[in-house]
Amino acid sequence: MRFIFDRNTWQEIFGSISKNKMRTVITVVGVLWGIFIYIALSGAAKGMDNGFESMFETIARNSMFVWAQNTSMPNEGYKTGRQMQLKLDDAVMIQNRIPEVEYIAPRNVRGFFGSAPANIGRNNKTGSYSLFGDFPEFTKIAPKKIYDGGRFINDKDIEMSRKVAVIGERTQKELFDKDENPIGGYFKIDDVFFQVVGVHKFEQSGGFGGDGDIFIPFSTFKKLYNTGDDVGWFSIAAYDNVDVVKVEENIKNLLKNIHHVHPDDDRAFGSFNLGEQFNKIVGFADGITFLSLIVGIATIFAGVIGIGNILLISVKERTKELGVRRALGATPAEVRNQIILESVFLTVIAGIMGIILGALALAGINSATQDIDFPYTNPTVPIPYVIGALVIMVVLGTLIGLIPAQRAVSIKPIDALREE
């Protein structure tokens, strides 16, 4: 290993490079371009992955929504166009009959799907806001961040049909004074007094809603608007590592059976499968990462072969010099190691430059995507991947360097001295 730190070794390497500057630069650019493509594409794919990961932080990845529509086929004496209506008992049946379902939350709303929003008032302040009737299970599907001192709807609220509410940040700002603590305060929902038990922080998720949304117990909503056991839609979360598409299909088939809908009627119940969409996005990002790996390695390999060709030409041009060194006592190992070291040196330098340029490109992409609506966050490449790419480059550089190194060792001193 001493030859690596030998000044003469490096003088010979730099001397060889300086004799073929243009060829060396062109070859190094080939390797540099390969690692640059790998870093840039992998980082860009990771930014997309991070963006959707961040977006789905506020909702279970294996979640879906199911709602009732109109039938499109007659069945068991029922005519086409029958309006379906989900019921609370449907949720119990789904939970009991479909073991892949982890959580199910029946939900009702005022202010969406054509319904009028709730009229909210406090003192002389009034407004219209979306009002949701929910169960505590909803937060296990779409977690809500509640400010300190507050809470979300709990089982006791449902059991006792309490007139309590969790309000949004905008609702607090518009109904309460700036320095006033809303927790414990009262306001009216359609002329009925409710007590504030929490303030939620709005975060965009895969569902819908806004910073002014108000949440009350499902049982209270039922009494307030006389909805009985009717349910607007179900928010459902399946267990991890299950086929969410199959779960969605099983749920809809069960609902068809419960409500006497024709088995082939695909319009009676609507659904949106967030888990399926998330899996497609992750698959797309993984595909881009894999493509970047293949393209990057292929380009690096082509560049490294170019380095090998450059060194072969260099060995040919330095035949007499190498012969003199052999005649003066240089061992075959010393000659071989110098050529291999030159190959590895050029490969590593090209790799480091490519990594730096790739990092700068990702920094530029990150800066340019800060304020866009598309979910894209922090495009980066994990350090182990970068180190792994460098290790591969060193290995390739060593292997490709063996070819010109063996060519140099095979030169006989007497033949080299005759070389003109």
Order of alpha helices (4+ residues) and beta strands (2+ residues): alpha-alpha-beta-beta-alpha-beta-beta-beta-beta-alpha-beta-alpha-beta-alpha-beta-beta-beta-alpha-beta-beta-alpha-beta-alpha-alpha-alpha-alpha-alpha
